Amino acid sequence: MSRPIRPDAVLVQAVIAGALSFAHLHDLAEAAGQTGWKAWAYPVSVDLLLVAAWRRLRTARRDRSAWTWFVIALFASLGANIATAGLLDLAHVPAWLCILVAGWPALAFLGGTLLVHSPTDPATPPQPVEEATTPEVEMHRTDEPAPDPAPAATAPELTPALPKPAPGAPAVPVALLDHARKIADAHRASTGSAMPADALSARLQLPAPMADAIAAELQLT
């Protein structure tokens, strides 16, 4: 069983406002010298631009161009309503209004084209995969890592001892050293030769003391 049709006050108001605005735009265009079917085309052009700007605002509310064309179309509709309310002598329309009415189709076409064919979101450039996986390292860390406890005499050595840094060299975080080793190994695998220390320093963008300490740890030249 279908539901009974109930009158909607907002829909009735929209129909009344649209019909009156349509008639006022037609009267103004006809008074400005646009007779016949041309006078009826002007209200359609204004309403189409208003709808296009409103649809654009639904997806991009911060789009200034959409707000600009929405205000232009709304001003054209309200201006016709006010002009035909007795404030303008339709028998003697000023020349500037005739020029404005004659140039409206080109202006409306330009606005509709910009609203329809403008991208909603700017295209984002692709991010390098290697930069996306780079771990974040605190560069201001100055504390020394705690020394490992001495192994028992009978316990086998599980990990090889790392070379001791030069006296006065800054401490290298373990995460940064592992990341530098991965970059050096990748360079060796792709070129067949060891990665120069200055190239590794430029790749990591580190201060000279820290870069020298890493190169010493990895035994780079």
C-alpha positions as CSV (number, residue, x, y, z in Angstrom):
1,M,0.0,0.0,0.0
2,S,1.6,3.3,-1.1
3,R,2.0,6.1,1.4
4,P,-0.3,9.2,1.0
5,I,1.4,12.2,-0.5
6,R,1.9,14.9,2.2
7,P,2.5,18.5,1.2
8,D,5.9,19.8,2.2
9,A,6.1,23.5,3.2
10,V,9.7,23.8,2.1
11,L,8.9,22.3,-1.3
12,V,5.9,24.6,-1.8
13,Q,8.1,27.6,-0.9
14,A,10.8,26.5,-3.3
15,V,8.3,26.2,-6.2
16,I,6.8,29.6,-5.4
17,A,10.3,31.3,-5.2
18,G,11.5,29.6,-8.3
19,A,8.5,30.5,-10.4
20,L,8.6,34.2,-9.2
21,S,12.3,34.5,-9.8
22,F,12.0,32.9,-13.2
23,A,9.3,35.4,-14.2
24,H,11.2,38.4,-12.9
25,L,14.4,37.3,-14.8
26,H,12.3,36.9,-17.9
27,D,10.7,40.3,-17.6
28,L,14.1,42.0,-16.9
29,A,15.7,40.3,-19.9
30,E,12.8,41.2,-22.2
31,A,12.9,44.9,-21.0
32,A,16.7,44.9,-21.8
33,G,16.0,44.0,-25.4
34,Q,16.0,40.2,-25.3
35,T,12.7,39.1,-26.8
36,G,11.1,35.8,-27.7
37,W,12.9,32.6,-26.7
38,K,16.0,34.6,-25.6
39,A,14.1,36.2,-22.7
40,W,13.1,32.7,-21.5
41,A,16.6,31.4,-21.7
42,Y,18.0,33.9,-19.2
43,P,16.2,32.5,-16.2
44,V,17.4,28.9,-17.1
45,S,21.0,30.2,-17.4
46,V,20.9,31.9,-14.0
47,D,19.3,28.9,-12.3
48,L,21.8,26.4,-13.8
49,L,24.7,28.4,-12.6
50,L,23.2,28.6,-9.2
51,V,22.7,24.8,-9.0
52,A,26.2,24.1,-10.4
53,A,27.8,26.3,-7.7
54,W,25.6,24.8,-5.0
55,R,26.6,21.2,-6.0
56,R,30.3,22.3,-6.0
57,L,29.9,23.7,-2.5
58,R,28.5,20.3,-1.2
59,T,31.8,18.6,-2.0
60,A,34.3,21.5,-1.5
61,R,32.9,24.0,1.1
62,R,36.2,25.9,1.2
63,D,36.4,26.4,-2.6
64,R,36.5,30.2,-3.1
65,S,35.6,30.0,-6.8
66,A,32.4,28.1,-5.9
67,W,31.4,30.7,-3.4
68,T,32.2,33.5,-6.0
69,W,30.0,32.0,-8.7
70,F,27.2,31.2,-6.2
71,V,27.2,34.8,-5.1
72,I,27.2,36.0,-8.7
73,A,24.2,33.8,-9.6
74,L,22.4,34.7,-6.4
75,F,23.0,38.4,-7.1
76,A,21.6,38.0,-10.6
77,S,18.4,36.4,-9.3
78,L,17.9,38.8,-6.4
79,G,18.7,41.8,-8.6
80,A,16.0,40.8,-11.1
81,N,13.5,40.5,-8.2
82,I,14.4,43.9,-6.8
83,A,14.6,45.6,-10.2
84,T,11.1,44.4,-11.3
85,A,9.5,45.4,-7.9
86,G,9.1,49.0,-9.1
87,L,12.5,50.4,-8.5
88,L,13.4,50.3,-12.2
89,D,11.5,51.7,-15.1
90,L,11.3,48.7,-17.4
91,A,10.2,51.0,-20.2
92,H,13.5,52.9,-20.1
93,V,16.2,50.4,-19.1
94,P,19.7,52.0,-18.7
95,A,22.4,51.1,-21.2
96,W,24.7,49.5,-18.6
97,L,21.9,47.0,-17.7
98,C,21.4,46.1,-21.3
99,I,25.1,45.5,-21.7
100,L,25.1,43.4,-18.5
101,V,22.2,41.3,-19.7
102,A,23.7,40.8,-23.1
103,G,27.0,39.6,-21.6
104,W,25.5,37.3,-19.1
105,P,25.4,34.1,-21.2
106,A,29.2,34.2,-21.8
107,L,29.8,34.9,-18.1
108,A,27.5,32.0,-17.0
109,F,29.1,29.6,-19.5
110,L,32.5,30.5,-18.1
111,G,31.4,30.0,-14.5
112,G,29.7,26.7,-15.2
113,T,32.8,25.3,-17.1
114,L,35.1,26.2,-14.3
115,L,32.8,24.7,-11.6
116,V,32.3,21.4,-13.5
117,H,35.8,20.8,-14.8
118,S,37.9,22.0,-11.8
119,P,39.5,19.1,-9.7
120,T,38.1,18.7,-6.2
121,D,41.3,17.7,-4.5
122,P,44.8,18.6,-5.7
123,A,46.9,15.7,-6.9
124,T,49.5,14.6,-4.4
125,P,52.9,13.7,-5.8
126,P,54.0,10.1,-5.1
127,Q,56.3,9.8,-2.1
128,P,59.5,7.8,-2.3
129,V,59.2,4.4,-0.7
130,E,62.6,4.6,1.0
131,E,61.8,7.9,2.7
132,A,58.5,6.5,4.0
133,T,60.2,3.7,5.7
134,T,63.0,5.8,7.2
135,P,62.9,5.4,11.0
136,E,62.7,8.6,13.1
137,V,65.9,9.1,15.1
138,E,66.4,11.7,17.9
139,M,69.4,13.7,16.7
140,H,69.8,15.5,20.0
141,R,70.6,12.4,22.0
142,T,73.8,12.8,23.9
143,D,73.6,10.1,26.6
144,E,76.0,7.2,26.3
145,P,74.5,3.7,25.9
146,A,74.8,1.6,29.1
147,P,77.7,-0.9,28.8
148,D,76.7,-4.5,28.5
149,P,77.5,-6.7,31.5
150,A,80.6,-8.8,31.2
151,P,79.7,-12.4,30.1
152,A,80.6,-15.3,32.3
153,A,83.9,-17.1,31.7
154,T,82.1,-20.3,30.6
155,A,79.3,-18.6,28.5
156,P,80.0,-18.6,24.7
157,E,80.1,-15.2,22.9
158,L,76.8,-14.8,21.1
159,T,77.4,-11.6,19.2
160,P,80.6,-10.3,17.6
161,A,82.1,-7.3,19.3
162,L,81.6,-4.0,17.5
163,P,84.7,-1.9,16.8
164,K,85.2,0.8,19.4
165,P,84.6,4.3,18.3
166,A,87.4,6.8,18.1
167,P,88.2,8.8,21.3
168,G,86.0,11.9,21.4
169,A,83.5,10.6,18.7
170,P,79.8,11.0,19.4
171,A,77.8,8.0,20.4
172,V,75.8,6.5,17.5
173,P,72.3,5.3,18.2
174,V,71.8,1.6,17.3
175,A,68.7,2.4,15.1
176,L,70.7,5.0,13.1
177,L,73.6,2.6,12.7
178,D,71.4,-0.2,11.5
179,H,69.7,2.2,9.0
180,A,73.1,3.4,7.7
181,R,74.3,-0.2,7.3
182,K,71.2,-1.1,5.2
183,I,71.9,1.9,2.9
184,A,75.6,0.9,2.6
185,D,74.6,-2.7,1.8
186,A,72.1,-1.7,-0.8
187,H,74.7,0.5,-2.5
188,R,77.2,-2.3,-2.5
189,A,74.6,-4.8,-3.9
190,S,73.6,-2.4,-6.7
191,T,77.1,-1.0,-7.7
192,G,79.5,-3.7,-6.5
193,S,81.6,-1.3,-4.5
194,A,81.6,0.2,-1.1
195,M,79.6,3.4,-0.5
196,P,81.8,6.4,0.0
197,A,81.6,8.1,3.4
198,D,80.7,11.5,2.0
199,A,77.9,10.0,0.0
200,L,76.5,8.2,3.1
201,S,76.7,11.5,5.0
202,A,74.9,13.4,2.3
203,R,72.2,10.7,2.2
204,L,71.6,10.7,5.9
205,Q,71.9,14.5,6.2
206,L,73.8,14.3,9.5
207,P,76.4,16.6,11.1
208,A,80.1,15.9,10.2
209,P,81.0,14.3,13.6
210,M,78.1,11.9,13.6
211,A,78.7,11.0,9.9
212,D,82.4,10.3,10.6
213,A,81.5,8.1,13.6
214,I,79.1,6.1,11.5
215,A,81.6,5.7,8.7
216,A,84.1,4.5,11.2
217,E,81.7,2.0,12.6
218,L,80.9,0.7,9.1
219,Q,84.6,0.9,8.0
220,L,83.9,3.1,5.0
221,T,86.4,5.2,3.2
